[in-house]
Amino acid sequence: MTIVQAIIEVLKSENKPLKSNEIYQKIIDKKLYDFKAISPINIVRGQIRRHEMNSKMVNASSVKYFRELSDGSFELISPK
């Protein structure tokens, strides 16, 4: 499972928007991904941003899975 797949799995199973730190904690709790990074929450945050529909990142993905809400949480959308 990739980090993006783990994020998608968390958002599907929770069926509600979550903030990136909550998504990270659910990934850890459910043992969906074994992070080797020093700062894994930043990895989760970065992957969400790469696949977020309004991302202006240089390395943004053309496949969008997430939408940021006004409170800073993220929800799952259909890929475009």
C-alpha positions, -999 to +999 in steps of 0.1 A: +000+000+000+013+035-008+009+065+014-018+079-009-037+047-008-035+047+030-048+083+031-077+073+008-084+042+030-086+064+061-109+090+046-132+062+032-134+044+065-139+075+086-165+089+060-158+125+072-132+152+065-101+150+086-071+172+092-037+159+080-025+151+116-057+131+122-052+112+089-016+104+099-027+091+133-053+069+118-028+055+094-006+046+124-035+033+145-046+010+116-011+000+107-017+009+071+018+021+063+052+017+080+069+051+078+107+052+077+109+090+076+121+112+104+090+135+100+063+112+086+035+137+092+052+160+067+052+131+042+014+126+047+008+164+044+029+166+012+011+137-004-023+152+004-011+186-011+002+169-043-032+153-049-054+182-037-077+197-063-065+233-059-028+225-055-004+250-070+027+229-062+053+226-089+052+188-085+014+185-081-001+154-095-026+155-123-047+130-104-067+147-077-082+128-048-087+154-021-103+188-015-093+211+014-122+226+033-123+260+050-114+245+084-082+230+070-095+195+069-095+173+038-122+152+021-121+125-005-133+134-040-136+113-072-103+114-092-104+138-122 
